[in-house]
Amino acid sequence: MLSRKCLITGGAVALSLVLIAVGAQGQSRRREAPASGASSQGGDKTVLDLASPWRLHTSLKPPLVREGAGVKPLAMPQRWMMWESPEPPADWAQADFDDGSWLRGPASRGGASPRVARLCLRGRFVVADPARAGGLKLSVAYHGGAIVYVNGKELKRGDVAPGAARTAKEYPETAFVTREGGYLAPANAYLGGKPGYKPDADAQERMKQWRREMADVAIPASMLRRGENVLAIELIRAPYDFRKVKASAGDFPHEFAWYTCRLLDVRLSAVGGDAVTSSVRPEGMHVHNSNPLAGDFDVDFANPAEPLRPIALAGAANGSYSGKVVVGSTKPLAGLAAKATALTGPGGSIPAEAVRLRYAAAWGDEHLTDSTYFQQTPPYRSRVTLMDMLLEAAPEGAAVVPVWVTVNVPKAAKAGLYKGTVTVTATGEKPVAVPVELTVADWSLPDVEQWRTWVELMQSPDTLALEYDVPLWSERHWELIARSFREMSATGSRVLYVPLLAHTNLGNDESMVRWIEKGNNRFEHDFTVMDKYLDLAEKHLGKPKIVVFNVWDVYMIPKKNPTAGQGGGHRRMVGSFDAEQAAKMGTGPLVTVVDAKGGKTDSAYLPTFFEPAAKGIWQPLFAALRQRMKRRGLEDAMMLGMVTDAYPSKEEVTLLKELSGGLPWVSHGHGGFEANQLLHGVSPVGYQACVWFTQFADQILTHGKTWGDVPMYGWQYGQLRVAYERNTDLDSYPLTRWRQMGESNITGGQRGMGRIGADFWPVVKDNRGRRRGRVWDRFPESRWMNLNICNALLAPGPDGPVATTRLEAFREGVQECEARIAIERALVDPKASARLGAPLAKRCRETLDERMMVLWNSLSSHQLTGPGWQNGLGWRWSPGVTGHQWYAGSSDWQKRSLDLYGLAGEVSRKVGR
């Protein structure tokens, strides 16, 4: 029987699983079988429970609401909120159904949203002898209705309404409304615009109606088979009934504070003996598949009843694509390594050298739930340590290691299926051969230099010097910078920052151009550092499209009348300065000076740009910079920085226009500049990364404006404007958020995305060695309120910067943007569109339109209550865990990628590109 006590026990199992994942990889060596394998409740043993590894599929639809005598889907203004996601195949409950693309994880990770219409779960267990497997019992607690299958045959259903339509029996009105006519909700829910809802005793009594259950359902031996068996559970939603509710709602027609389709607990138990094997961590080394978009944690383990499937990858020629398996053991792994063969396919092979093998190690964390602001706090950690750092060599002594397989598909690769093998070995363990299957579409990506999607990853020399304790500009430091550039290059990022000032918001201790004083405000300049930096960038990153020369930062705002002639953003930023930062305002440019005789460096303030001497000091430098950049063929890439919410004054801008020969400015801020709008009416803004001066085709009201759901083709805009995500929590958002970042922007009013940290990870440590800040935290005079760089797509490997799993997801998303652009270029060009023909053009529009529906659903938290920045419409500021889980496990995203690439190929051949 599944009692309230059993529910707590199930929660405790989940708690034990998650709380182990606290230490760094290699420290979490306790790999005993989880509590789900233990005997309990009178001598029986748990075979499957909430914490076991299940396969999950979620179907999303608008919630059903009773209105009068009928039940209707909730009407939402966003078309993507009305979209119904595909259902699983009809044979999904059969024992031999291939559920390899479904989300893998604890059953407790099933979708938590009022938009979940159907939740399908598959759990595997092994039966040695069905005749001796008596005493198998199942208990399930849930919201809505449930149907249980064993090996494809229905065992029992509960609370399912009669009729062809799959809905659960309706709840009574009292399950949705309080005695006072308010919305019935769990403790701490966000209701009426306020968090922290506290249900009274009567409300708590009414909430008991939500729980439904099947208890101690016997499974006859005749339904079992020798070997692998599958328990399948189908949960079905019930309608909501708000007819008696008198309270007002917030962003939605009603407050959907609890979910009418949700799994609360599950337990499959067996009585004694060894005829049935529990789904617990197997002894020794095991390898299991892992969805490329799913986060991996050091508590993961293989289900011994689940087969090892091929690592499946899908993409286009001239692109890079990743898959993975997870290696786990009950003891520390020594000598772990993987080796790949060539991949053979149509007309040839992809060499083994094109297959990059890396090993994920603990770095950062990931949200496991959407914000608990509007729902009851879960009885487990909502964020756990993530294996995000990709190392070239496996960490020694770890017990769980994901092995990432990245294939760099040659440009000349023909379309078709390529097969190979990755063999995993470890000291004292039997090698495991894992098949690799790569499907290549009939299209080739353009070279990265030709990508239309704008990407800006920002490199931090000072972070590397601090992390690896090397002197600035030493040979070892240059090696580290080159490694960062190489990892960045695959994204198409081509923006460089050359600070002519020290202590800027970039966190740089020195200026890249050194000043040699000659007396009487005369200087010569040492360009050695700048030249070396540009040399390395051109070699390892690629030719820059923009080189920003930082000549202004907020510490140069004058103390007297600091907001004179400035706008609201400037006033807000100045108003945010604390006493320490305000005390350092009003200085001149801080630069690095070098002793011409001894070569010793120091910092010195030059006269402010308001002083007469400034012109004569800076004019020779700008003349020399132009000459040097012209020799490199980069004169047209030169821009000035930085504008943020705070601006340099009109007087400063006017002087710098004259000194620089009219170079445009770069702006990173909340707001932005309209096309052809000049800074203070004086100088152009050539590039801007904006938080709010953005447009997204999501039909969501933002700052008083709602944009439609039709793509805006931002990739073709003349103005170079991109989105800047200043969300300080973004690094812990699931991989779907990073994969979809590109497409969410180019379908809006942006050319892409910018102000993303490359190696700007937290590097400033306290006296106990804990990471407490980023490199810019050293210079409080240059803090930009909440606009400081707050993310990093690289991580500190043992010998230098390395990629993260987020970087790989981000890159694959940008590659898909290029395929979309190839199609849209033909659709928006009348001549090219005519060559497509009506049937192909129609198929293109339908495919791209459905991608928009998938896009917004993949990013949403799907919560229909709560504050606007965290509910289902606040996708930019919420981890979107429910949408991520749906996208990773239920959207068939790899097939959608192949369809997109294949369609790009058809279009390109039709239009001759």
C-alpha positions, 0 to 999 in steps of 0.5 A: 500500500502507498501511504503518506509515510511511503510518499515521504520515504520516496522523497527521502530516496530522491533526497539521498540521490541529490544530496550526494552531488555536493562535492567535486568530481572524484570526491563523491565516491560513495556509489552504493546502491540507492535506497530503492534497492533496500528491503522495506515494508515487511520484508519486500524490496523496492524494484522501481520507485521515484528515484529510479531511472525512468524514461519520460515523455510529456505532451503539452496542451492548453489546460482544460477548463470547465465553462458552464456545461462544457469543457474547453481548452484555455484561451491564451493570447500567445499562439505557441501557448495554444499549440499542442505538442506531438503525442508519443507513438501508439505502441509506446507502452510495448516492451520492445518500443525504442524509448532511447530519445525520451528523457532519462531520469527520476520519475519525479522529474516528470513535467510539472505544469498545468499545460502537461496533458499527458505524462508517459513513463517507462521503467525497466526491471529484470525478471529471471523467472516469471514463475518465481516472481510472485508477489509483485505489487504496484502502488501509484499516487497521482493527480488526474487519472492513471493507466498502468501497463506491463509489457504493453498490456493494460494492468489497471486504470484509475480515475479515467473518465469514460469515452474516447477522449483521454481525460481524467475524472473531474475533481469536485469544485471544492478542489479548486476554490477556497471557502472564501472564493479564492484560488486553492493553492499549495503553501507558498504559492504566488497568488494575487500578485503576492508570494507566500500563500498560507492555506488555512485548515479548511484549505488544507483539508480541501487539498487532500482531494487532489491526491488519487492512488492505486494501492498494492495492485498485484501483477500476475506472473502471466504478464511477465517475461523472462529478462527485461520487462517494462512497466509503463504508466500513463498519467492523464489530466483532469479539467480545472473548475474555477466557476466558483472562484471570485478572486482576480488573476494575474497574467493569465485568465486564471491562477493555475497553482496546482497541476491536474496531471502529475506523478506524486509517488510510485513503487513497484515491490517484490517479495523476497528472492532473486527472481526480480532485480531492482533497478539500482546501481550495478556493480563494477563499471557500466556505461549508459546513454545520455541525452546530449541536452540533459545535464549529467550529475555525479549521482547518475547510474546505469539501469542494468535492465536498459540496453546500451544504444548507439550514440546518435548524432545528426547534422550537416556537413562542415558542422560539429555535433556532439553525443555522449555516454556516461561511464559509472562505477561502484568504485573510483575509476582508474585509467579511464580512456576512450578511443574512436574509430573512423566513421564509415558511410556513403562513398567514404569515411570520416577519419578518427581524427575528426572525432574529438573525445572529451570527459566531463568534470564537475563545474557549476550547477544546474536548475532541476526545477523551475522557480519555487516562488509560486509552488511548494518548495521541493523536498530536495535540492533544486540545484545540483553540481553539474558536469559541465567542464569538458577535459581532454583527459579523464579525471582520475578517481572519479566514479561517474564520468560522461564521455563526450563525442564530438564529430567535426563533419568534413565539408565534402561529406556526403549525405547518409548514415555513418557508423563507427565505434567508441571503445571505453576502457579502464584499469581492471575493467572489461572494455565497452564498445559503444556504436556511434551513428551519425546522420548527415543531411544533404547540405553543407554549412557555410564556413564559419567566417561567412555565418550571418548569425552574430556572436560575441564572446568576450575574452579575458586575459586577466582571468587567465593570469589570475586562474593559472597564477602566471605573469601578465603577458608572459609566454605561458599567459599567451599560450592560455589566451591562444587556447581561449581563442581556439575554443571561441573560434567555432562559434563565429565570434569575431569581436576583440577588446583592446583596452587603452585604459586600465581598471575598466569594466573588463577587469583589466589591470593594465592598458594594452598600450603602454605609455612612455613618458617623455616630459611636458605631457609628451608620450611615446607608446609601446604596442607590443602587448596589443600587437601580440594580442591581435596576432594571436586572435587573427591566428587562432580566432579568425580575422576580427570584424570589430576591434574595440578600443576602450577609451572611456569608463564610468570612473571618468564621470565627473564628480561635479554635476555627474548627470548633467545633460544625460538621460535616465539610464545614466542617472540610474547608474550613477545613483547606484554607485556605492560610497566606494565607487562614488569616491573614485569618480571624476578621475582622468583615464588610468593607463599603464606607464613603463619606465623606458630605462628599467622596463618597470610598469606602473599606473598613472592618471592622465588629464581628463578629456575636459582638460586642454592637454588631453588633445595633444596627449591622445592625438598621436596615439590615435594616429599610430593606431590607425596606421597599425590597424590599416597595415593589418587590414582592420582599419574599418573594424575599429570602434570606440568603447564603452557606452553603457547605461552611463554615457561619456559627456557630449564634450568628451564624445566630440573630442574623441570623434575628432581624435579618432577620425570619427570612429563609431562607438560600442554600447552595452546597456539596457537600452539602445540606439535607433538606426542612424541615431547619434550619441549625443547627436555627435557620433554614430553607434556601430554596435550595440548589445541591449537588454531591453532594446530588443524584439522577440517574436513571442507575442509577449507584452514587454515594456508596453509592446507586444511583438507578433509571432511572425519571424522578423528576420533580424539576421538581415537588419542593417543595424548591428544590434544584438541581445545581451542577457544580463541574467546572473543565473544564466550559467546554471540554466539547462542546455536548451536555453543555450541551444535556442539562444541564437534562433530566439534572436535571429527570428526577432529584431536582433542580428544575434547575441553579444556580451557573453563571457568566454573565459570570464568565470569566477576567479576572485577567491576568498582566503579559503579558496572559494570562488567569490567574484569575477575579475571586474570585482577587483575594480569597484570604480568600474562596476556597471550596476547589474550590467557586469559580465556574468557568464562564461562559456569556457571553464578552467581546466587543469592546464588551461581554458576548456569548453563547456557543455553549454558552449557545445549546445550554443554552437549547435544552435548557431549552426541551426540558425545558419540553416534557417537563414539559408531558407529564409533568404530564399523566402524573402527574396522574390526572385529566389522564392519564385524559383522554389515553387509554391509547394516547396515554399509552403513546406518551408514556411510550415516547417519554420513556423512549427519551429517557432512553436517548438522554440517558445515551448522549449524555453518556457517554465509553463507555469500559469501563475506567479510573477511575470519574470518567472511564469510561463511568459518570462522565459528570459529570466526563468530556467524553463526547466519544464520546457527544457525537459519537454524539448530534450525528451519529447520534441524529437529535436534531433529529427527536427534538426535533420529536417531543417538541414535537409530543407536548407539543402533543397532550397539551396539547390533550387536557388543555386546557392 
